[in-house]
Every structure is written in structure tokens, then in C-alpha cells.
């Protein structure tokens, strides 16, 4: 359904921005450059966008193939958000990223640092809450920001500093945790309601 909603765009943008966590990945990008891994910012952004869009439109069909509804997937996605949020807030690593050398534009930058499992899970989970057009607009805004971060990675390091990057990571971790709680309770409620209605 084509229905632009500024509030939905902002909400979806914040969710994706938090889960992609491009600012938290700045040290990884710098490490890749220092170890001699070259990457193309525009290609990395475009490949990430392609991965997101393909999963966005085909992910639902894949779920139906396995007999899973969007509410169930959203609840599962909210659990992933909880874990990602705890990573950001507590500074621990639960999901392991394989930052191996070679082909760094696609791996590990486009996938999994930008279009990672958590972000892919999130984008399809958001379809249970927001209109498709608003999610896609929020996604495109995020991809533009990701490109700018990659393009000006060295300047951003000097501008932000390690302390501010750490603060931003924890701040968006708290936001992500709150959004995960809302996603969980809303869709779990819909599942329980549907169960009792169908059970009558």
C-alpha cells in the first residue's frame, strides 16, 4: 500500500540505523584500511542496498515456503534485536563477524557489516509494523549515510574520536532494545489473539 508516513519513516530509519550500527563499525573499517584492504564506498553501498531489497521482497515468500507467518518472524526478529542491543550496550560480542581479508567491498563490508543477519531480520520484521514504501525510504536514507561514512571514514575518526563513537553505540543500543521490546509485545499479542480467535 502506497502511504507515506513521516513518523513511520523516522521510526524505521532509527531501527535500521541502530541495527546496522555504521558508527560502531568505524574502527573495523579503519582496521581494514590499515591492513591493506581497499574498498569502494559506492559499490559497497549499492551492493548492500541490493541485498536488502532482494531480501525485503523475497524474504516473505521464503517464510511462507517454510510455513512461518510475519508475526512469528517478527517475534524471532525482536529476540535478535535484544541480543544486538545487549552487544552495543555492554560492549560484548555475541554475533561473530568474519572480517577476513580479500574482497572487502563485498565481504565483510557490504555483508555482514552493513547488510548483516540482524539487519536483514529486522527489515522483514518491520513489515509487520510499517508500510513498505516508508521502510524502503528509511533504508535508502541509511544506505546514503553508510556511503558517506565509508567515503569520509578517516575524517570521521578525527572528528568524533573514540569516546564519542562509544557513546553513540551505547545510546543507539538502548533505543534498539526499546524498539525490540515493542516489536516483541505487539506481535506476540497479535499471535496470542489469533490463537484464541482461531481456537474458538
LINSULCOR-V172643 format. One line per field, one symbol per residue. ss: DSSP state (h for helix, s for strand, l for the rest). psi: psi as a letter, one per 40 degrees, with the letter a starting at -180 (. if undefined). burial: # if it has 16 or more other C-alpha atoms within 10 Angstrom, else .. A space follows every 10 residues. Layout:
# LINSULCOR-V172643
ss = ???
psi = ???
burial = ???
This chain:
# LINSULCOR-V172643
ss = lllllhhhhh hhhhhhhhhh lllllhhhhh hhhhllllll hhhhhhhhhh hhhhhhhhhh hhhhhllllh hhhhhhhhhh hhhhhhhhhh llllllllll llllhhhhhh hhhhllhhhh hhhhhhhhll lhhhhhhhhh hhhhhhhhhh hlhhhhhhhh hhhhhhhhhh hhhhhhhhhh hhhhhhhhhh hhhhhhhhhl
psi = hhhhhddddd dddddddddd fddeeddddd ddddeehiih dddddddddd dddddddedd dddddefhid dddddddddd ddddddddde fihdhhhgfi ihfeddhecd hedcgidddd ddddddeedi iddddddddd dddddddddd dfdddddddd iddddddddd dddddddddd dddddddddd dddddddde.
burial = .......##. ########## ######.##. .#....#.#. ##.######. ###.##..## .........# ########## #########. ........#. ...####### ########## ########## ########## ###.###.## ..#..##... ....##.### .###.##.## ..##.###.. #.........
